[in-house]
């Protein structure tokens, strides 16, 4: 790994970010845990790299779950996210030039990552298509400079030391679509779809087992499949966990979530038929 990449990683870590490595020319860490193989100290990451040498020439990513950061992802590939963002800011009475005051990166796809500091995260969210060409991310993994995809580089266009605290308008981004059920569920979901698949593959995190089991079971129950399937899926995840829940406890979680979903469906039927 070259010195420039090491220095960039250390700079992210100094900001409080947790850094993971992706395979060369990809956005993914394919080891168990994926982007959660992240570290806040260079020595720990270097030790991990010694055990996974195939990542030494890879791309750099930030685990937003654990980092005090939020990213506005501006897509310019087939969409004009920059126009959407400027239009939104103008309607909010915010000078669009202020986005150049914080840390910016030009992505490999020709878009932009706009970074802000965000110490307190009430919820994890990946609000996809908050507006046309705009995603709002404070969860999941995000690839950063210096990384390369198909010969195209991620490049910082301002210094990392310029990063600003999250402004109010970031929280208001996407509010125009709060009546859209899909967008609303994405905004308020405790865990993303990718994280739920991660639970199935890697198990529940110790200390969050009940919360994650509740989320996973509720998510599976949202599909038109036999309810008991949700428990079977949760059992698979539980068996992968470092410290699995007791089977009786998992049954209790399932029963509680099932009752909640049945009650929710009943209320919807009553509202529909007036």
Secondary structure, DSSP 8 states (H G I E B T S, - for coil): --HHHHHHHHHHHHTT--EEEE-TTSS---STTGGG--BSSHHHHHHHHHH-GGGTTSEEEEETTTSSEEEEEE--SSS-HHHHHHHHHHHTT--GGGGGGSEEEE-TTS-EEEEEE-S--SS--EEEEEETTEEEESSSEEEESS-EETTEE-EESS-GGG-EE--HHHHHTTGGGTTSHHHHHHHH-SS-HHHHHHHHHH---TT-HHHHHHHHHHHHHTSSS-HHHHHHHHHHHHHHSTT---HHHHHHHHHHHHHHHHHHHHHHHHHHH-
